[in-house]
């Protein structure tokens, strides 16, 4: 951990299509006033893939603090783009300041910045953005783990298709991922009904009630391995969650403090594995009156599904594959981020 970090300049990447769109647009205006238009990238207007390459050019952004403003998916996308850049050894990499504009904002919660940016309408856009800059300048920069998720799917003709993705928060398979997928489709089909953080949380909860009916127990067709050792799943397992952070589904604590089970940390190169046994267990955990069942910690996690998974999600984004699937998680590296003191 480094309590001080030389910041050469500030840049801002804002996803104005995230949950709190009004606040996102307000931040874009303010950051442009304080940082200059060339140092602010609006993902809702620009072509993200083309503009990001120019925006993150090493000569421009080395040693910078990048304000990544959006939901958890936006944060992962920004970090993935940083990973693609070949950094000259002589230039320090930038680090990330996470400003939460999404619905759940679990990564921001894990870093101490809370579940959502609250816009101060009594300030001008420029003054409000300066307040945001100053608050993060008082934070602490440290490294956080990132993980590689390999997804191997076997098609009907026995063809194997493999993809690799990055993870900051968590991966899950089962009930909660089905709800995540249903909400994703609902938001695409009804953008006007899902244009704010509170609205999104309402619709997410409503969809969860409908999705919970008839979900099969995963122990019938799913196997779980932690560092090569197969674990016995409870007979009523409805969801398996593999977590890098101790915040899930908008702040649910994943890992209960228990000296016999090991401590949870975002930078210990370990993942925590827990299970939910049904909708009411998931609901009670969401209400902070229960915890998921702890299975164990490990550096390499493998989940094998003999059937097409009904639902999978990665950092709050749905994954949809057809066919028996093998998911493997291993350490990818670390990224420097700003923690709140």
N, C-alpha and C positions, 0 to 999 in steps of 0.2 A: 504494500500500500504506500502511496505517495501523497502526503498531505499537501504538498505544493507541486505544481506542474506548470512549466513555462508554456504559456499560450501565446502563439505568434499572432493569431488572428481568429475571428469568429466567422463561421459560415452557418447557414440555416437551410435545412431541407424540410419542407412542410407539405404534408398530404392533406390538401383541402377537401378530399373526398372521404376523410375519416369521419368517425361518429359525430364529433362536435364541429360541424362545418363553419358555423358562425365564428367560433373562437379561432379556428384555423385561418380564416380569411383576415381576421383582426391581427393575428400574429404576423402574417405575410406583410401586411401594410406596415406594421411597426418595425419589423426586422429590416425592411427595405429602407426605412428612414434612418435607422441606427447603423446598419451594416453596409448599406449600398445595394442597389438592385442586382449588381453582378455577383453578389455574395449570398443571394437568396434564390432557392430553387423551389418553385411551386409545382408539385407533382400532379395537381389537378388540371394544370394548363399545358405544361410542357410535355413533350414525348419523353417519359422517364428514362427509357433505355438510352436514347441518343444523348440527352442532355446530361445524364449522370456521368458518362464517360468524360465529357469536357469538364464538368464541375469538380470531379475528384482527381483531376490531373495532379500528380505529385508536386510539381513546382508551385502549384497554387495552394494546395491544402495541407502540405506537410506541417506538422506541429500545430495544427489548428484544433480548435474545439468546434465540433459539428453538432449543432442543435438538430436532432432528429425528432420531428414533431409529427406524431401520428399514432396509430395503434401498434400492437405488437408485431403485426405483419410488416408494417412499414419499417420498424426497427431492424428486423431480420433482413429485409431487402437491402437496406443501406449497408449493413455489415457485410452482406454477401458481395456487394459491389466493391467494397473496400478490399475484400479478400482477393478479388480478381486483378488488382493492380500490382504490378511489380515495383516494389519500393526500392530505390537506390539505398544502399546501406548507410550512406551519409545523411539521409533525410529522416527525421523522426516521423512516425505515423501519427495521424490525427487521433483524437479520442472522442467519444460520443457522449453527449448530454441528452438524455431522453425526456422529452416533453410530452406527457400523455394526452392524446386527443381521441383515442379509440373508445371502445365500449368496455372491455374488461381491464385493459392496461396493467396486466399482471407483472410485466417486466419492470415497469416504473414503480410499482408497489414494492417489488423486491429490492430496488435500489434506494427506497426511502422517499420517493417523490410523490407518493399517493396515487389514488385511483382516477384522477382526472384533473387536468388543468382548469382552474377557475378564473375566468376573465374578469378583470376589474374594469367595469364600464365607466367608472368615475375618472379614469385616467385616459389620456390620449393614447393612440396606438403606439406612438414612439416611446412615451414614458412607460407604458405597460411592458413593452418589449425590453426596455432597459432594466426594469425591475426583474424580469425573468433572467436576463443575462447576469445581473448582480447576484441573484440567489444561487445560481449554479456556479458562479465563480467562488462562492464560499464553500462549495462541496469538496469532496476528496476523490481523487482519481485512483482507481485500482483496476486490476484485471479481473474479468469474469469469464467463466468457461463457455465455450461453444461446442456443439456436438454435431457429428455427421450421422444422418439417418439414411441407411440403405434400404430400399424397398424392392424386393425381388418377387415378381408375380409370374405365375405359371398359367399360360393361356390354354384354351381347349385343345389346341393342336400340339400341346407340350412345349411350345416356344416359351423361352424364359426372357422376361423383360425386366431390366434393372434400372432404377433411378436413384440418385443421391440428392439429398436435401440437407439444409442446415437447421439446427434447432437451438433456440435460446431458452425457451420456457419449459415446454413439455410435449410429450406425445401420448395419445391415448387411443384405445380401441374399445368399441362397445357402446353402451348406452349414451354416455355424454357426447361421444363423437357423432352419433346419429342426430342428436339435438343440434349440434354444431352444423352439420350438413343441411338439416332442414332449415335452420335460420339463414344459412348462406343463400339457399335458393329463394327463400321468402324475400330477403333483402334485394336480390337481383330483380325479382319480379315486381316488387313494391318499393321502389326507392324512396318515394315520398312518405311512406309510413315508417321508414327506418332512417330518418335523417338527423337523429339526435341520440345522445347517450341514454337518457332516461327512457325514451321510446324503445330503443333497441333492447334494453334490459326487460321491459314489459313483454315485448313480443318473444324474446328468448324464453322467458318463464312460461308463457302461454304454450309455446310449441313443445316445451319439455313434457307437459302433461299429456299431450297427444302422442308423443313419440315413445312413451314409456310402456305402452301396451304390447305384449307379446314378444318382448326381447328375450332371445334364448340365453341360457347360461354359457359363458365362454369356456368353462372347463370341459365342455363336451367336444370342442374341436380346436381349442387353442392351447399351445404349450408355451411356458415361460422359462427362460434360462437367464441366470445371473452369473456372470463370469464362468460360464460353461456348466454350471450346476442347475439341473432342472428343479423348479419349485412346484410344490403341490398347491393348486388353486382351490380356494373354497368352492364348494359345490354350487353356491348361489352367486358366483362372480358374474356381474353384469358389465363391468368396465375395468380395464387395467390402465393405470396411469404411470408414466415414467417421467419424473420431474427433475429439472435442473435448479428450479427456484422453489421457494416455500410460499408461493402464491398461485392460486389456480381459480379459474372461473370467477374473476373479479374479487379476489382477496381471500379465498378459502385457504386455510393453512393445511398443507399437504402432510407435513411431517411433525408428529407430536414429539415434544421433547422427552426423551427417554434415554438415559445413559447407556442402557443395555443395547439400544438400537443404533447408536451413533448419532453424531450431530449433523445438521444440514448446513451446507455452505454453497454459495454460488461459484466458488473458486477452488474447490478441493478435488476437482477431477473425478467426482463421484456423482452417480445418479441415484435418486430414491425411487423405489417401486412400491406402489400401493394399489389396492383394489376397492371398488364399490360393489356392494351386494344387491343393489336395487335402487329404484327411484327414490324411495323414502330415505334410504341411507345417503344418497346423493343430496337430497333436499335438506336433511338434517345437517349434513356437513356444510352446505351452503349457508345455513342459518347459524353456523358456528356453535352448534350444540352436539356435534359428533365429529369424529375424525375418520378418514379412510383407514382401512386395515393395512398395517405395514407389512410388507413382504421382505424387503431387504435393500441393501445398497450395493452398488457395483460399478465397475469401469466399462464393462461390455454387457449389453442387454440384448437378448434375442427373443423375439416373439414369433411363433409359427402358427399360422391359421390354415387348417386343412380345407376350409371353405372360403368363399368370397366374404370378406369382412362386411358386416352390415354397416359399420361406420368406423372411420379412422380420422383423427385430426392431429395437426401439427401446429403448435403455437397459435391455436384458435382458428386455423384455416382448415377446411375439410380436405381429405384425401379420398379420392374415389377410384378404386381399382376393381377389376373383375377377374376372379380366379384365386386359387390358393396363394397365400402371400407369406413371405418371410421378411420381418422387419429387424434390422440390426442397428444398434446405436453404439457409437464409439467416440472418443474424445477427438475434437477437430483442432482445437487451439484456444486462444484467449483473445479478448478484445478489451482495450482500456475504456472504461466508462466512468461517469461521474456519479458517486454515491452522495446522498445527503448526509451531512454530519449529524 
